[in-house]
């Protein structure tokens, strides 16, 4: 018979001597060691040439495992060791959604640039704190809205031309089913999938239109849909006259592709299927662009690291990040009140609005 001692959590700071990092501008610390960090974030950061010094997780074990796998210098259970480390310039947040706003504020107050996975916030009262912290620090804030950095999106933007011309965009997301007992559906923890995921596609339409969302309305499935509904359609009005429709459905077949983007402009149409193939209709000299699926994760990280190292304008202006966050929160308000919601000023006073 084999007996084992009680499980012991890994606490404190663990240095992995086999992976000594060389301190360079743009050194990275990351909090969160879940599946998304392992499968998407860390490969993207490594491919982008990022220098990772420390990874943190609450229990310690997952962080230690990922530190070994990705040759990260050290792991810890205390993220404040990252915030207090003067070598680290960029703090990457990949924790559960309810911690995003708080950790972003703490990192800005510690003088760090921030990359935070979407959403930036899940409650309106978090917005003024974020704005104050960003304005006081002057540091960069980037949210994981990677799809605008995809080569397919970049091609669409180039083909569409002038941002002054209003366009119509329709995006359909075959999101797939997530069990109702998942933390994602907990309003106080995950915020629900509208808050947690739809921001990706609002940001994508904002990028393609070159404008801010002015107002939002939502129609969710069911006789009494809640704020955590994950089968809904959002309607967006943009300041330049463009319109957006986002169909986010969890009740479709897994055999059907996940994402389809349609753009209509000046008797021309673009169709992007699952970030694998872009087809154009009515474009002189262009009909099709295809390749492996690329949603822009690595390109976003590459540009972010370069920006942290060399300076320059924000890849996504902070005002756009706020507008997208306000729009997702406005969608939930629309669901509660059954009406169109003006986005400007959601959760903010006039003096707090980003400029």
RAPEBEL-V669651 format. One record per residue. N is the residue number from 1. RES is the residue in three letters. PSI is psi as a letter, one per 20 degrees, with the letter a starting at -180 (none if undefined). NEAR is the number of other ideal C-beta (glycine too) atoms within 12 Angstrom. Layout:
N_RES_PSI_NEAR, N_RES_PSI_NEAR
//
This chain:
1_UNK_p_3, 2_UNK_p_4, 3_UNK_q_5, 4_UNK_q_7, 5_UNK_r_6, 6_UNK_q_6, 7_UNK_p_9, 8_UNK_p_10, 9_UNK_q_16, 10_UNK_o_24, 11_UNK_r_19, 12_UNK_a_17, 13_UNK_p_27, 14_UNK_o_29, 15_UNK_p_20, 16_UNK_n_26, 17_UNK_h_12, 18_UNK_i_12, 19_UNK_m_24, 20_UNK_p_14, 21_UNK_q_28, 22_UNK_o_14, 23_UNK_p_18, 24_UNK_q_19, 25_UNK_q_21, 26_UNK_j_36, 27_UNK_q_32, 28_UNK_p_46, 29_UNK_q_47, 30_UNK_p_50, 31_UNK_p_45, 32_UNK_p_36, 33_UNK_k_37, 34_UNK_a_28, 35_UNK_g_13, 36_UNK_g_29, 37_UNK_g_36, 38_UNK_g_26, 39_UNK_h_16, 40_UNK_g_25, 41_UNK_g_39, 42_UNK_g_36, 43_UNK_h_20, 44_UNK_g_37, 45_UNK_g_38, 46_UNK_g_26, 47_UNK_h_19, 48_UNK_i_32, 49_UNK_k_22, 50_UNK_q_39, 51_UNK_o_31, 52_UNK_p_45, 53_UNK_g_39, 54_UNK_q_43, 55_UNK_p_51, 56_UNK_q_47, 57_UNK_q_34, 58_UNK_g_22, 59_UNK_h_20, 60_UNK_h_27, 61_UNK_g_21, 62_UNK_g_31, 63_UNK_g_45, 64_UNK_g_30, 65_UNK_g_23, 66_UNK_h_38, 67_UNK_g_37, 68_UNK_g_23, 69_UNK_h_22, 70_UNK_j_33, 71_UNK_l_24, 72_UNK_p_42, 73_UNK_h_33, 74_UNK_q_36, 75_UNK_q_41, 76_UNK_q_37, 77_UNK_i_27, 78_UNK_o_25, 79_UNK_h_36, 80_UNK_h_23, 81_UNK_h_28, 82_UNK_g_41, 83_UNK_h_30, 84_UNK_j_22, 85_UNK_o_29, 86_UNK_i_15, 87_UNK_h_25, 88_UNK_p_41, 89_UNK_h_36, 90_UNK_p_44, 91_UNK_o_48, 92_UNK_p_51, 93_UNK_o_45, 94_UNK_l_40, 95_UNK_a_36, 96_UNK_q_29, 97_UNK_h_45, 98_UNK_i_25, 99_UNK_i_31, 100_UNK_g_42, 101_UNK_g_42, 102_UNK_g_28, 103_UNK_h_40, 104_UNK_g_45, 105_UNK_g_33, 106_UNK_g_28, 107_UNK_g_43, 108_UNK_g_32, 109_UNK_h_25, 110_UNK_j_28, 111_UNK_k_22, 112_UNK_q_42, 113_UNK_q_35, 114_UNK_p_46, 115_UNK_p_49, 116_UNK_p_45, 117_UNK_q_36, 118_UNK_q_40, 119_UNK_r_46, 120_UNK_h_51, 121_UNK_q_40, 122_UNK_i_37, 123_UNK_q_31, 124_UNK_h_29, 125_UNK_i_18, 126_UNK_i_33, 127_UNK_g_37, 128_UNK_h_27, 129_UNK_g_27, 130_UNK_g_43, 131_UNK_g_33, 132_UNK_g_21, 133_UNK_g_30, 134_UNK_g_36, 135_UNK_h_23, 136_UNK_h_15, 137_UNK_h_24, 138_UNK_j_16, 139_UNK_r_29, 140_UNK_q_37, 141_UNK_p_45, 142_UNK_p_39, 143_UNK_q_44, 144_UNK_l_42, 145_UNK_m_41, 146_UNK_h_39, 147_UNK_h_42, 148_UNK_i_39, 149_UNK_i_32, 150_UNK_q_35, 151_UNK_h_28, 152_UNK_g_40, 153_UNK_g_38, 154_UNK_h_25, 155_UNK_g_28, 156_UNK_g_36, 157_UNK_g_31, 158_UNK_g_20, 159_UNK_h_32, 160_UNK_h_35, 161_UNK_c_19, 162_UNK_p_16, 163_UNK_i_22, 164_UNK_i_17, 165_UNK_p_22, 166_UNK_q_24, 167_UNK_r_38, 168_UNK_p_28, 169_UNK_p_42, 170_UNK_p_30, 171_UNK_p_42, 172_UNK_p_29, 173_UNK_o_37, 174_UNK_n_24, 175_UNK_h_33, 176_UNK_q_24, 177_UNK_p_18, 178_UNK_p_21, 179_UNK_q_12, 180_UNK_h_17, 181_UNK_j_11, 182_UNK_q_20, 183_UNK_h_23, 184_UNK_h_32, 185_UNK_i_27, 186_UNK_o_24, 187_UNK_h_23, 188_UNK_i_18, 189_UNK_g_22, 190_UNK_h_30, 191_UNK_i_38, 192_UNK_r_42, 193_UNK_h_42, 194_UNK_g_49, 195_UNK_g_48, 196_UNK_h_38, 197_UNK_h_40, 198_UNK_h_46, 199_UNK_h_49, 200_UNK_g_42, 201_UNK_h_44, 202_UNK_g_51, 203_UNK_h_45, 204_UNK_g_40, 205_UNK_h_46, 206_UNK_g_44, 207_UNK_g_40, 208_UNK_h_44, 209_UNK_h_38, 210_UNK_k_26, 211_UNK_r_30, 212_UNK_q_34, 213_UNK_p_45, 214_UNK_g_29, 215_UNK_q_29, 216_UNK_q_44, 217_UNK_q_31, 218_UNK_q_39, 219_UNK_o_25, 220_UNK_q_31, 221_UNK_q_21, 222_UNK_q_15, 223_UNK_h_7, 224_UNK_m_11, 225_UNK_q_23, 226_UNK_r_22, 227_UNK_i_31, 228_UNK_j_33, 229_UNK_q_34, 230_UNK_k_36, 231_UNK_o_30, 232_UNK_r_38, 233_UNK_p_29, 234_UNK_p_45, 235_UNK_p_32, 236_UNK_p_46, 237_UNK_p_30, 238_UNK_q_33, 239_UNK_h_23, 240_UNK_j_23, 241_UNK_i_19, 242_UNK_q_32, 243_UNK_q_30, 244_UNK_q_44, 245_UNK_p_33, 246_UNK_o_42, 247_UNK_o_31, 248_UNK_o_38, 249_UNK_p_31, 250_UNK_j_32, 251_UNK_k_20, 252_UNK_r_22, 253_UNK_p_13, 254_UNK_i_12, 255_UNK_i_8, 256_UNK_q_17, 257_UNK_q_22, 258_UNK_h_29, 259_UNK_p_35, 260_UNK_p_30, 261_UNK_p_45, 262_UNK_p_29, 263_UNK_p_41, 264_UNK_p_26, 265_UNK_p_31, 266_UNK_l_20, 267_UNK_k_11, 268_UNK_q_24, 269_UNK_p_26, 270_UNK_p_38, 271_UNK_p_32, 272_UNK_o_42, 273_UNK_o_25, 274_UNK_k_26, 275_UNK_k_35, 276_UNK_h_24, 277_UNK_p_25, 278_UNK_p_35, 279_UNK_p_26, 280_UNK_q_28, 281_UNK_p_20, 282_UNK_j_19, 283_UNK_p_25, 284_UNK_p_12, 285_UNK_j_10, 286_UNK_p_19, 287_UNK_h_18, 288_UNK_q_20, 289_UNK_p_27, 290_UNK_r_20, 291_UNK_a_17, 292_UNK_q_13, 293_UNK_p_20, 294_UNK_o_28, 295_UNK_j_30, 296_UNK_j_33, 297_UNK_g_34, 298_UNK_g_27, 299_UNK_h_25, 300_UNK_g_40, 301_UNK_h_35, 302_UNK_g_24, 303_UNK_h_31, 304_UNK_g_42, 305_UNK_g_35, 306_UNK_h_21, 307_UNK_g_27, 308_UNK_h_36, 309_UNK_h_23, 310_UNK_i_14, 311_UNK_a_15, 312_UNK_r_13, 313_UNK_q_11, 314_UNK_p_26, 315_UNK_h_32, 316_UNK_o_37, 317_UNK_q_24, 318_UNK_h_32, 319_UNK_h_26, 320_UNK_g_34, 321_UNK_g_42, 322_UNK_g_45, 323_UNK_g_43, 324_UNK_g_46, 325_UNK_g_49, 326_UNK_h_45, 327_UNK_g_46, 328_UNK_g_51, 329_UNK_h_41, 330_UNK_h_42, 331_UNK_g_47, 332_UNK_h_38, 333_UNK_h_29, 334_UNK_h_33, 335_UNK_g_32, 336_UNK_h_19, 337_UNK_i_16, 338_UNK_l_14, 339_UNK_r_17, 340_UNK_q_22, 341_UNK_p_32, 342_UNK_p_22, 343_UNK_g_39, 344_UNK_p_25, 345_UNK_j_24, 346_UNK_o_35, 347_UNK_j_33, 348_UNK_q_29, 349_UNK_r_15, 350_UNK_h_10, 351_UNK_i_12, 352_UNK_i_23, 353_UNK_p_22, 354_UNK_q_31, 355_UNK_none_13
//
